[in-house]
């Protein structure tokens, strides 16, 4: 409420309350921060693996172009353009990551220092004010998100032109910045607001690494199309390479690793014989004894399935060999190797507005699990609360009683619902409001005429939910008249005729006490307040 003057003590108390509320809202748990660090490390490892695989792909493409016809050389030149476009965008995002770290963490002074400092050692991991200004800008400067959006659009337009026109609708380039974005209340947001408004530094770095992965995946998609344009009439085959194509690189314990193994650029009517061993990164003939065999597939492929049950968490390496008949009917053997990571299920639970849940309010909550689409996530509540899905990965929890509850996150994987993680949360009532009488608070003076016509309001200051309202349903007016204390009980939030008549008998410089106040909150229940408001008449 505006229009009244607080005493220095009241200002100090209000400020302390605001600081406490802010601390509660910003108290991102160490577990969540560590989850972001873990996810970021996984993303960086994935990006490094993608870059290595792309390098191998370009080497093979170059070999095809060297021994192929002019058509193969032309498609290889387009592949190099795709490489230059993608490398340029990845460098841009890497530079932006370092700029963001320097902008958000005062202890990191240079871009070089930012580039060599792992996320786990960055002090400002939970800072969201500076990252928000960095991406969304201020009243006098533009943020980086708008520029990044233009760069993404330019990249996708240019790289999609490299493939044949009929194949462009098939491209999966990621880097999505257009479409419908909404917040937890269903309000429309821009892409910039949806991903970068009040997002902590650790999460922003994960997002930027995710975009780097999008770039590498888009680059691989383009290269796959370009290499498919090289037919038998363009290319003279003189060597064969084994290729492992896993369906997923990161697995939860108990799941099955699956991959397709094929002989690239070879007769699809052949049936390869495939063997492999776990725990090695290079195949040797001596490993053949005791090696595991793979079921033969169709069109020159074999289906590889490795159960992770009983495995420890962490990276797992394997290597093997494919034996096929060449066009002359002679057996030839080609080696392959790959690795995958068995990881523990991790559910990231983000309380969008607070570190506790408030009784009677619809508390927004966001959940995510690395590697699982948000559409496949659901929550279960164990405790006194109701829940409702708002959108993919976003939910609303409305507690009905004080205490604690457990929120469990489930993911739908291969038609099975699996528990990914859980978190215990405290359930607290909404804080008591401050009572304001005719625009005046406790300890202030008020004119008698204003007091007789005053409205008694309940104001919730500095609370995270802007739309929470309290209504005064009952109060008592006490005053000393002719040496006797008199009181009038009022139903509602305005002075009754009986209260006005009593107040007319007062003179100036007399004490009036508003006490025994009851308010009705968002839960629809009346709540008695222990505070009273002392006013002095003018």
C-alpha positions as CSV (number, residue, x, y, z in Angstrom):
1,X,0.0,0.0,0.0
2,X,1.2,3.5,-0.8
3,X,0.4,6.7,0.9
4,X,1.6,6.0,4.5
5,X,4.9,6.6,6.1
6,X,6.7,3.7,7.9
7,X,8.9,4.3,10.9
8,X,12.6,3.3,10.6
9,X,11.9,0.2,12.8
10,X,9.1,-0.8,10.5
11,X,11.2,-0.3,7.4
12,X,14.0,-2.4,9.0
13,X,11.5,-5.2,9.8
14,X,10.0,-5.1,6.3
15,X,13.4,-5.3,4.7
16,X,14.5,-8.2,6.9
17,X,11.3,-10.0,5.9
18,X,11.9,-9.4,2.2
19,X,15.5,-10.6,2.5
20,X,14.3,-13.8,4.3
21,X,11.7,-14.4,1.7
22,X,14.2,-13.9,-1.1
23,X,16.6,-16.3,0.6
24,X,13.9,-18.9,0.8
25,X,13.1,-18.4,-2.9
26,X,16.7,-18.5,-4.0
27,X,17.8,-21.4,-1.8
28,X,18.5,-23.8,-4.6
29,X,19.6,-27.0,-3.0
30,X,23.1,-28.4,-3.4
31,X,21.6,-31.6,-4.8
32,X,20.0,-29.7,-7.6
33,X,23.1,-27.7,-8.3
34,X,25.1,-30.9,-8.4
35,X,22.6,-32.4,-10.8
36,X,23.2,-29.5,-13.2
37,X,26.9,-30.0,-12.8
38,X,26.5,-33.7,-13.6
39,X,24.2,-33.1,-16.6
40,X,26.6,-30.4,-17.9
41,X,29.6,-32.8,-17.7
42,X,27.6,-35.4,-19.5
43,X,26.6,-32.9,-22.2
44,X,30.2,-31.8,-22.7
45,X,31.3,-35.5,-23.0
46,X,28.5,-36.1,-25.5
47,X,29.5,-33.1,-27.6
48,X,33.1,-34.2,-27.6
49,X,32.1,-37.7,-28.8
50,X,29.9,-36.2,-31.5
51,X,32.7,-34.0,-32.7
52,X,35.1,-37.1,-32.8
53,X,32.5,-39.1,-34.8
54,X,32.0,-36.2,-37.2
55,X,35.8,-36.0,-37.7
56,X,35.8,-39.7,-38.6
57,X,32.9,-39.2,-40.9
58,X,34.6,-36.4,-42.8
59,X,37.8,-38.6,-43.1
60,X,35.7,-41.3,-44.7
61,X,33.9,-38.8,-46.9
62,X,37.2,-37.4,-48.1
63,X,38.4,-40.9,-49.0
64,X,35.3,-41.4,-51.1
65,X,35.8,-38.1,-52.8
66,X,39.4,-38.9,-53.5
67,X,38.8,-42.1,-55.3
68,X,35.3,-41.3,-56.6
69,X,34.0,-39.3,-59.6
70,X,33.3,-35.6,-59.9
71,X,29.9,-36.1,-58.3
72,X,31.5,-37.4,-55.1
73,X,33.9,-34.4,-55.1
74,X,31.1,-31.9,-55.5
75,X,29.1,-33.4,-52.6
76,X,32.3,-33.4,-50.4
77,X,32.7,-29.7,-51.1
78,X,29.2,-29.1,-49.7
79,X,30.1,-31.2,-46.7
80,X,33.1,-28.9,-46.0
81,X,30.7,-25.9,-46.2
82,X,28.5,-27.6,-43.6
83,X,31.6,-28.2,-41.4
84,X,32.6,-24.5,-41.6
85,X,29.1,-23.3,-40.8
86,X,28.8,-25.7,-37.9
87,X,32.3,-25.0,-36.5
88,X,31.6,-21.2,-36.7
89,X,28.4,-21.6,-34.7
90,X,29.9,-23.9,-32.1
91,X,32.8,-21.4,-31.6
92,X,30.2,-18.6,-31.2
93,X,28.4,-20.6,-28.5
94,X,31.6,-21.5,-26.7
95,X,32.6,-17.9,-26.7
96,X,29.1,-17.0,-25.3
97,X,29.5,-19.5,-22.5
98,X,32.8,-17.8,-21.5
99,X,31.3,-14.3,-21.7
100,X,28.4,-15.4,-19.6
101,X,30.7,-16.9,-16.9
102,X,32.8,-13.7,-16.7
103,X,29.6,-11.6,-16.6
104,X,28.0,-13.6,-13.8
105,X,31.0,-14.6,-11.6
106,X,33.0,-11.7,-10.3
107,X,35.8,-14.0,-9.3
108,X,36.5,-15.0,-12.9
109,X,38.2,-12.1,-14.7
110,X,39.1,-13.2,-18.2
111,X,37.6,-15.3,-21.0
112,X,40.7,-17.6,-20.9
113,X,40.1,-18.2,-17.1
114,X,36.4,-18.9,-17.8
115,X,37.3,-21.4,-20.6
116,X,39.5,-23.4,-18.3
117,X,37.3,-23.4,-15.2
118,X,34.9,-26.4,-14.9
119,X,31.3,-25.7,-13.8
120,X,31.9,-27.4,-10.4
121,X,34.5,-24.8,-9.5
122,X,32.4,-21.7,-10.5
123,X,31.1,-19.9,-7.4
124,X,28.1,-18.2,-9.0
125,X,26.4,-21.4,-10.2
126,X,23.1,-20.4,-8.6
127,X,23.2,-16.7,-9.8
128,X,20.2,-15.9,-12.0
129,X,20.1,-12.1,-11.9
130,X,23.3,-11.5,-14.0
131,X,22.5,-14.3,-16.5
132,X,19.0,-12.8,-17.0
133,X,20.5,-9.4,-17.8
134,X,23.1,-11.0,-20.0
135,X,20.6,-12.8,-22.2
136,X,17.5,-10.5,-22.0
137,X,19.3,-7.1,-21.6
138,X,18.3,-4.1,-19.6
139,X,16.4,-0.8,-20.3
140,X,19.5,0.6,-22.1
141,X,21.0,-2.5,-23.7
142,X,20.0,-5.6,-25.6
143,X,20.7,-9.1,-24.4
144,X,22.5,-11.9,-26.2
145,X,19.4,-14.1,-26.6
146,X,18.0,-11.9,-29.4
147,X,21.3,-12.0,-31.3
148,X,21.6,-15.8,-30.7
149,X,18.1,-16.3,-32.2
150,X,19.2,-14.5,-35.4
151,X,22.4,-16.5,-35.6
152,X,20.4,-19.8,-35.3
153,X,18.0,-18.8,-38.0
154,X,20.8,-17.8,-40.4
155,X,22.6,-21.1,-39.7
156,X,19.6,-23.3,-40.4
157,X,18.7,-21.4,-43.6
158,X,22.3,-21.7,-45.0
159,X,23.0,-25.3,-44.0
160,X,19.6,-26.6,-45.3
161,X,20.4,-25.3,-48.7
162,X,23.2,-27.8,-49.0
163,X,21.0,-30.8,-49.5
164,X,18.5,-31.6,-52.2
165,X,15.3,-29.7,-52.1
166,X,13.2,-32.8,-51.7
167,X,15.2,-33.8,-48.6
168,X,14.9,-30.4,-46.8
169,X,11.6,-31.2,-45.1
170,X,13.2,-34.3,-43.6
171,X,15.9,-32.4,-41.8
172,X,16.0,-32.4,-38.0
173,X,18.1,-29.3,-37.3
174,X,16.9,-28.5,-33.7
175,X,17.8,-25.0,-32.4
176,X,14.0,-24.3,-32.2
177,X,13.3,-20.7,-31.3
178,X,9.8,-20.3,-32.9
179,X,6.6,-21.7,-31.8
180,X,4.4,-21.5,-28.7
181,X,6.1,-21.0,-25.4
182,X,4.1,-20.6,-22.2
183,X,4.9,-20.2,-18.5
184,X,3.5,-22.2,-15.6
185,X,0.2,-20.2,-15.8
186,X,-0.3,-20.7,-19.5
187,X,0.8,-17.1,-20.3
188,X,2.5,-16.8,-23.7
189,X,6.2,-16.2,-23.6
190,X,8.9,-15.5,-26.1
191,X,11.7,-18.1,-26.6
192,X,14.1,-15.7,-24.9
193,X,11.9,-15.4,-21.8
194,X,11.1,-19.1,-21.7
195,X,14.7,-20.3,-21.5
196,X,16.6,-17.4,-20.0
197,X,14.4,-15.4,-17.6
198,X,15.6,-16.1,-14.0
199,X,17.5,-19.2,-15.1
200,X,20.5,-19.9,-12.9
201,X,24.0,-19.8,-14.4
202,X,24.5,-23.6,-14.1
203,X,21.3,-24.3,-16.1
204,X,22.2,-21.7,-18.7
205,X,25.5,-23.5,-19.4
206,X,23.6,-26.8,-19.8
207,X,21.2,-25.1,-22.2
208,X,24.1,-23.7,-24.3
209,X,25.8,-27.1,-24.3
210,X,22.5,-28.6,-25.5
211,X,22.5,-26.1,-28.4
212,X,26.1,-27.1,-29.3
213,X,24.8,-30.8,-29.4
214,X,22.0,-29.6,-31.6
215,X,24.5,-28.0,-34.0
216,X,26.6,-31.2,-34.2
217,X,23.5,-33.4,-34.7
218,X,22.3,-31.0,-37.4
219,X,25.7,-31.2,-39.0
220,X,25.6,-35.0,-38.9
221,X,22.1,-35.0,-40.4
222,X,23.4,-32.9,-43.3
223,X,26.5,-35.0,-43.9
224,X,24.4,-38.2,-43.8
225,X,22.2,-36.8,-46.6
226,X,25.2,-35.6,-48.7
227,X,27.0,-38.9,-48.4
228,X,23.8,-40.8,-49.4
229,X,23.9,-38.9,-52.7
230,X,27.1,-40.8,-53.7
231,X,25.9,-43.8,-55.7
232,X,27.7,-46.7,-57.3
233,X,28.1,-44.7,-60.5
234,X,29.9,-41.9,-58.6
235,X,32.1,-44.0,-56.3
236,X,34.5,-46.8,-56.9
237,X,34.6,-48.9,-53.7
238,X,37.9,-50.3,-52.7
239,X,37.6,-50.5,-48.9
240,X,34.8,-51.2,-46.3
241,X,34.4,-49.7,-42.9
242,X,32.4,-51.1,-39.9
243,X,29.9,-48.7,-38.2
244,X,28.1,-48.9,-34.9
245,X,24.9,-46.9,-34.6
246,X,23.5,-47.0,-31.0
247,X,19.9,-46.1,-30.3
248,X,20.9,-44.4,-27.1
249,X,24.3,-43.6,-25.6
250,X,23.1,-43.1,-22.0
251,X,21.3,-45.8,-20.2
252,X,19.7,-46.3,-16.8
253,X,20.8,-49.3,-14.9
254,X,18.8,-52.4,-15.9
255,X,18.1,-51.2,-19.4
256,X,19.5,-52.8,-22.5
257,X,22.1,-51.2,-24.8
258,X,21.0,-51.5,-28.4
259,X,22.9,-50.6,-31.6
260,X,22.8,-51.3,-35.3
261,X,26.1,-52.6,-36.8
262,X,26.4,-52.5,-40.5
263,X,29.0,-52.6,-43.3
264,X,28.9,-49.2,-45.0
265,X,28.8,-48.9,-48.8
266,X,28.5,-52.7,-49.3
267,X,26.1,-55.1,-50.7
268,X,22.9,-55.0,-48.5
269,X,22.1,-58.6,-49.4
270,X,25.1,-59.9,-47.5
271,X,24.7,-61.3,-43.9
272,X,27.7,-60.4,-41.7
273,X,29.0,-62.5,-38.9
274,X,29.6,-60.3,-35.8
275,X,31.4,-61.0,-32.5
276,X,32.4,-58.7,-29.7
277,X,33.9,-58.5,-26.2
278,X,33.2,-56.1,-23.3
279,X,36.0,-54.1,-21.6
280,X,38.3,-53.7,-24.6
281,X,38.7,-50.7,-27.0
282,X,40.5,-52.5,-29.8
283,X,39.8,-55.9,-31.4
284,X,42.6,-58.5,-31.7
285,X,42.3,-62.0,-33.3
286,X,43.1,-63.6,-30.0
287,X,39.9,-62.3,-28.5
288,X,37.8,-64.5,-30.8
289,X,37.8,-67.4,-28.3
290,X,35.0,-66.8,-25.8
291,X,33.7,-63.7,-27.6
292,X,29.9,-63.1,-27.7
293,X,28.1,-63.5,-31.0
294,X,25.4,-61.1,-32.4
295,X,22.1,-62.1,-34.0
296,X,22.2,-61.6,-37.7
297,X,19.8,-58.9,-39.0
298,X,18.6,-57.9,-42.5
299,X,20.1,-55.8,-45.2
300,X,23.7,-56.4,-44.1
301,X,23.1,-55.4,-40.5
302,X,23.3,-57.2,-37.1
303,X,21.4,-56.2,-34.0
304,X,23.6,-55.6,-30.9
305,X,21.9,-55.9,-27.5
306,X,24.0,-55.7,-24.3
307,X,22.2,-56.0,-20.9
308,X,23.3,-53.5,-18.3
309,X,21.8,-55.4,-15.4
310,X,24.6,-56.1,-12.9
311,X,26.9,-53.5,-14.3
312,X,28.4,-50.6,-12.3
313,X,27.6,-47.1,-13.2
314,X,30.0,-45.4,-15.6
315,X,31.5,-45.7,-19.1
316,X,31.6,-49.2,-20.7
317,X,33.8,-50.0,-23.7
318,X,33.5,-52.9,-26.2
319,X,35.1,-53.9,-29.5
320,X,34.5,-56.6,-32.0
321,X,34.8,-57.7,-35.6
322,X,32.5,-58.1,-38.7
323,X,33.3,-60.9,-41.1
324,X,31.7,-60.8,-44.6
325,X,32.2,-62.2,-48.0
326,X,33.7,-59.8,-50.6
327,X,32.4,-59.8,-54.2
328,X,35.0,-62.6,-55.0
329,X,33.5,-64.8,-52.2
330,X,36.6,-64.4,-49.9
331,X,36.0,-63.7,-46.2
332,X,37.2,-60.2,-45.0
333,X,37.1,-59.0,-41.4
334,X,36.6,-55.4,-40.2
335,X,37.0,-54.2,-36.7
336,X,34.7,-51.9,-34.7
337,X,34.7,-50.4,-31.2
338,X,32.4,-48.1,-29.3
339,X,31.4,-47.2,-25.7
340,X,28.3,-46.3,-23.7
341,X,27.6,-44.9,-20.3
342,X,25.4,-46.6,-17.6
343,X,24.1,-43.8,-15.4
344,X,21.9,-43.6,-12.4
345,X,18.4,-42.2,-12.9
346,X,18.5,-38.5,-12.0
347,X,15.3,-36.4,-11.6
348,X,15.8,-32.6,-11.4
349,X,12.9,-31.0,-9.4
350,X,12.7,-27.2,-9.7
351,X,10.4,-25.3,-7.5
352,X,9.6,-22.3,-9.7
353,X,8.9,-19.8,-7.0
354,X,10.1,-21.0,-3.6
355,X,11.9,-23.6,-1.6
356,X,8.7,-24.7,0.2
357,X,5.1,-25.3,-0.8
358,X,2.4,-23.0,0.6
359,X,-0.9,-24.4,1.8
360,X,-3.9,-23.3,-0.2
361,X,-1.8,-22.0,-3.1
362,X,-1.2,-23.6,-6.5
363,X,2.6,-23.9,-6.3
364,X,4.3,-24.3,-9.8
365,X,6.9,-27.1,-10.1
366,X,9.1,-28.0,-13.1
367,X,10.7,-31.5,-13.3
368,X,13.2,-32.9,-15.8
369,X,15.3,-36.0,-16.3
370,X,18.4,-35.9,-18.6
371,X,17.7,-37.8,-21.8
372,X,13.9,-38.1,-21.2
373,X,11.4,-35.9,-23.1
374,X,9.3,-33.9,-20.7
375,X,6.1,-35.3,-22.3
376,X,7.1,-38.7,-20.8
377,X,7.4,-37.4,-17.2
378,X,4.8,-37.5,-14.5
379,X,4.7,-36.9,-10.7
380,X,3.1,-38.7,-7.8
381,X,2.4,-36.9,-4.5
382,X,2.7,-38.8,-1.1
383,X,1.2,-36.4,1.4
384,X,-1.7,-33.9,1.9
385,X,-1.8,-32.1,-1.5
386,X,-3.4,-32.2,-4.9
387,X,-1.5,-32.0,-8.1
388,X,-2.3,-31.1,-11.7
389,X,-0.3,-31.2,-15.0
390,X,0.1,-27.8,-16.7
391,X,2.2,-28.8,-19.6
392,X,5.2,-31.1,-20.5
393,X,7.4,-31.3,-17.4
394,X,5.4,-28.5,-15.6
395,X,3.0,-29.2,-12.7
396,X,1.0,-27.5,-10.0
397,X,0.8,-28.7,-6.4
398,X,-1.8,-27.4,-3.9
399,X,-1.1,-28.5,-0.3
400,X,-4.1,-28.9,2.0
401,X,-2.4,-29.2,5.4
402,X,0.9,-28.4,7.1
403,X,3.7,-30.9,7.4
404,X,5.7,-32.5,4.6
405,X,5.1,-34.4,1.4
406,X,7.2,-36.5,-0.9
407,X,7.1,-35.8,-4.6
408,X,8.2,-38.7,-6.9
409,X,9.1,-38.2,-10.6
410,X,8.3,-41.1,-13.0
411,X,9.4,-41.5,-16.6
412,X,7.7,-43.5,-19.3
413,X,10.4,-45.7,-20.8
414,X,9.6,-48.5,-23.3
415,X,6.0,-48.5,-22.1
416,X,7.0,-48.9,-18.5
417,X,6.7,-46.2,-15.8
418,X,10.0,-45.9,-13.9
419,X,10.9,-44.0,-10.7
420,X,13.6,-41.4,-11.5
421,X,13.9,-39.7,-8.2
422,X,12.0,-38.1,-5.3
423,X,12.2,-35.1,-3.0
424,X,10.7,-34.3,0.4
425,X,9.1,-30.8,0.7
426,X,7.9,-28.7,3.6
427,X,4.3,-27.5,3.6
428,X,3.8,-24.1,5.3
429,X,0.9,-21.7,5.6
430,X,1.0,-18.3,3.8
431,X,2.6,-15.7,6.1
432,X,0.3,-13.4,8.1
433,X,-0.5,-10.1,6.4
434,X,0.1,-6.6,7.8
435,X,-3.0,-4.7,9.0
436,X,-3.5,-1.2,7.5
437,X,-6.3,1.0,8.9
438,X,-7.3,3.9,6.7
439,X,-3.9,3.8,5.1
440,X,-2.1,3.9,8.5
441,X,-0.1,1.2,10.2
442,X,0.6,0.7,13.9
443,X,2.1,3.7,15.7
444,X,0.8,6.3,13.3
445,X,-1.6,9.2,13.9
446,X,-5.0,9.5,12.1
447,X,-7.7,12.2,11.9
448,X,-10.9,11.2,13.7
449,X,-13.0,11.7,10.5
450,X,-10.7,9.4,8.6
451,X,-10.8,6.8,11.4
452,X,-14.6,6.8,11.4
453,X,-14.7,6.1,7.7
454,X,-11.6,3.9,7.6
455,X,-11.3,0.5,5.9
456,X,-9.3,-2.2,7.6
457,X,-7.1,-3.9,5.0
458,X,-4.8,-7.0,5.2
459,X,-1.7,-6.4,3.1
460,X,0.8,-9.2,2.2
461,X,4.1,-7.5,1.6
462,X,7.0,-8.9,-0.4
463,X,5.4,-12.3,-1.0
464,X,6.4,-14.3,-4.0
465,X,2.8,-14.8,-5.2
466,X,1.5,-11.4,-6.4
467,X,-2.1,-12.5,-6.7
468,X,-2.5,-13.7,-3.1
469,X,-5.1,-11.6,-1.1
470,X,-6.4,-11.6,2.4
471,X,-9.7,-10.0,3.5
472,X,-10.5,-8.8,7.0
473,X,-13.6,-10.5,8.3
474,X,-13.7,-9.3,11.9
475,X,-12.0,-6.9,14.2
476,X,-12.5,-5.1,17.6
477,X,-12.2,-1.3,18.3
478,X,-11.0,-0.4,21.8
479,X,-10.8,3.1,23.2
480,X,-10.8,4.9,26.6
481,X,-13.8,7.2,27.0
482,X,-14.2,9.2,30.2
483,X,-11.7,6.9,31.9
484,X,-13.5,3.7,30.9
485,X,-12.3,1.3,28.3
486,X,-15.0,0.6,25.7
487,X,-15.0,-1.8,22.8
488,X,-17.1,-2.6,19.7
489,X,-16.8,-5.8,17.7
490,X,-17.2,-5.3,13.9
491,X,-18.0,-7.9,11.3
492,X,-16.4,-7.1,8.0
493,X,-13.6,-4.7,7.2
494,X,-15.3,-1.2,7.6
495,X,-16.4,0.7,10.7
496,X,-20.0,-0.2,11.8
497,X,-22.4,2.5,12.9
498,X,-21.8,1.4,16.5
499,X,-18.1,1.8,16.1
500,X,-18.5,5.2,14.5
501,X,-20.7,6.5,17.3
502,X,-18.1,5.4,19.8
503,X,-15.3,7.1,17.9
504,X,-17.2,10.4,17.7
505,X,-16.9,10.6,21.5
506,X,-13.1,10.7,21.3
507,X,-11.0,13.8,21.4
508,X,-7.6,14.4,19.9
509,X,-4.4,12.7,21.0
510,X,-6.2,9.6,22.3
511,X,-5.2,6.0,21.7
512,X,-7.4,3.7,19.6
513,X,-6.6,0.0,19.3
514,X,-7.7,-2.3,16.5
515,X,-7.4,-5.9,17.8
516,X,-8.9,-9.4,17.7
517,X,-8.5,-9.3,14.0
518,X,-9.5,-12.2,11.8
519,X,-8.7,-12.5,8.1
520,X,-9.7,-14.9,5.3
521,X,-6.9,-16.2,3.1
522,X,-6.6,-18.0,-0.2
523,X,-7.5,-21.3,1.4
524,X,-11.0,-19.8,2.3
525,X,-10.5,-20.3,6.0
526,X,-10.7,-17.5,8.7
527,X,-7.4,-16.9,10.5
528,X,-7.1,-15.0,13.8
529,X,-4.1,-12.6,14.0
530,X,-2.1,-12.1,17.1
531,X,-1.1,-8.5,16.2
532,X,-3.0,-5.3,17.1
533,X,-2.8,-1.8,15.5
534,X,-2.3,1.1,17.9
535,X,-3.3,4.5,16.4
536,X,-3.4,8.1,17.9
537,X,-6.2,10.5,17.0
538,X,-5.4,14.0,15.6
